[in-house]
Amino acid sequence: MSVSGLPPYDDANIFARILRGEIPCKRVHDDAHALAFHDINPQAPVHVLVIPKGRYVSIADFGASATEAEITGFWRAVASVAKDLGLEAGGYRVLTNMGEDGGQEVPHFHVHIFGGRRIGRMVPKAPD
């Protein structure tokens, strides 16, 4: 399940190992389609990762290859996690990185949920 131009899925990546229970995590959500857990190197007071349970390299791979049930279940899990963590009132950011230029470090599609404080600009403003 890989989109052209992307490497094939690597079953040795850290998120695959977490899904198999080989590496522990501090879970906040676990259902048929997604697992959410606290990031081990948080960049905000609340920093949670949400990963699909399928073997998807990136958001492009997920969008092209996942079933409708997987896509719906995953994004519902993202929204549910943010709500359950009490982030809706103050707001939060959902971020995903794709590929080397996008800053993706783990070759398993995932999103970051950041909250608990004002997050600020995502990237510097482009020059005029």
C-alpha positions as CSV (number, residue, x, y, z in Angstrom):
1,M,0.0,0.0,0.0
2,S,2.2,2.8,-1.1
3,V,1.6,5.8,-3.4
4,S,4.2,6.2,-6.2
5,G,7.2,8.1,-5.2
6,L,7.0,7.0,-1.5
7,P,9.0,4.2,0.1
8,P,7.1,1.0,0.9
9,Y,5.7,0.6,4.4
10,D,8.4,-0.5,6.9
11,D,7.1,-2.9,9.5
12,A,10.0,-2.0,11.7
13,N,9.0,1.6,12.2
14,I,8.4,2.7,15.8
15,F,4.6,3.2,15.3
16,A,4.2,-0.3,13.8
17,R,6.1,-1.6,16.9
18,I,3.8,0.3,19.2
19,L,0.8,-1.1,17.4
20,R,2.1,-4.6,17.9
21,G,2.7,-3.9,21.6
22,E,6.5,-4.2,21.4
23,I,7.0,-0.7,22.7
24,P,4.8,0.7,25.4
25,C,2.9,4.0,25.1
26,K,0.7,6.2,27.2
27,R,-2.6,5.5,25.5
28,V,-5.5,8.0,25.4
29,H,-7.6,6.3,22.8
30,D,-7.7,2.8,21.2
31,D,-10.4,1.6,18.8
32,A,-10.7,-0.5,15.6
33,H,-9.2,2.2,13.4
34,A,-6.9,4.4,15.5
35,L,-4.5,4.5,18.4
36,A,-3.7,7.8,20.2
37,F,-1.0,8.3,22.8
38,H,1.1,11.0,24.4
39,D,4.2,12.0,22.5
40,I,7.4,11.1,24.4
41,N,8.9,14.5,23.4
42,P,5.9,16.9,23.9
43,Q,6.1,20.3,22.1
44,A,3.0,21.7,24.0
45,P,1.3,21.0,27.3
46,V,-0.9,18.5,25.4
47,H,0.8,16.7,22.5
48,V,-0.8,13.5,21.4
49,L,-0.2,11.4,18.3
50,V,-3.0,9.6,16.5
51,I,-2.1,6.8,14.2
52,P,-4.3,4.6,12.0
53,K,-4.0,0.9,12.6
54,G,-3.4,0.1,9.0
55,R,0.0,0.1,7.2
56,Y,0.0,3.6,5.6
57,V,3.2,5.5,4.9
58,S,1.7,9.0,4.6
59,I,-1.5,11.0,4.3
60,A,-1.3,10.6,0.6
61,D,-1.0,6.8,1.0
62,F,-3.9,6.8,3.6
63,G,-6.1,8.9,1.3
64,A,-5.4,6.7,-1.7
65,S,-5.5,3.3,-0.1
66,A,-7.6,3.3,3.1
67,T,-11.2,2.2,3.1
68,E,-14.0,4.7,3.7
69,A,-14.5,3.1,7.1
70,E,-10.8,3.5,8.0
71,I,-10.8,7.1,6.9
72,T,-14.0,8.0,8.7
73,G,-13.0,6.0,11.9
74,F,-9.6,7.6,12.0
75,W,-10.8,11.2,11.7
76,R,-13.6,10.6,14.2
77,A,-10.9,9.3,16.6
78,V,-8.9,12.5,16.1
79,A,-11.9,14.6,17.0
80,S,-12.9,12.4,19.9
81,V,-9.4,12.6,21.4
82,A,-9.3,16.4,21.2
83,K,-12.7,16.5,22.9
84,D,-11.9,14.0,25.5
85,L,-8.7,15.9,26.4
86,G,-10.8,19.1,26.9
87,L,-9.2,21.0,24.1
88,E,-12.3,22.2,22.2
89,A,-12.9,25.3,24.4
90,G,-9.5,26.8,24.0
91,G,-8.7,25.4,20.6
92,Y,-6.0,23.1,19.4
93,R,-3.9,22.3,16.3
94,V,-3.9,19.1,14.2
95,L,-0.8,18.7,12.1
96,T,0.6,16.0,9.8
97,N,3.9,16.0,8.0
98,M,4.5,14.2,4.7
99,G,7.8,13.3,3.3
100,E,11.3,14.5,4.0
101,D,10.6,18.2,3.0
102,G,7.4,18.1,5.1
103,G,9.4,17.0,8.2
104,Q,7.9,13.5,8.4
105,E,10.2,11.5,10.8
106,V,8.3,8.2,11.1
107,P,7.1,6.5,7.9
108,H,3.7,5.7,9.3
109,F,0.9,8.2,8.7
110,H,0.1,10.1,11.9
111,V,-1.3,13.3,13.1
112,H,-0.2,15.4,16.1
113,I,-2.7,17.1,18.3
114,F,-1.3,20.2,20.1
115,G,-3.1,22.1,22.8
116,G,-3.1,23.4,26.3
117,R,-1.7,26.8,25.4
118,R,-1.7,29.3,22.6
119,I,0.2,27.5,19.8
120,G,1.1,30.5,17.7
121,R,2.1,30.6,14.0
122,M,2.8,27.3,12.3
123,V,5.3,28.7,9.9
124,P,6.8,32.2,9.5
125,K,4.9,34.6,7.3
126,A,6.2,34.6,3.7
127,P,7.9,37.7,2.6
128,D,5.9,40.1,0.4
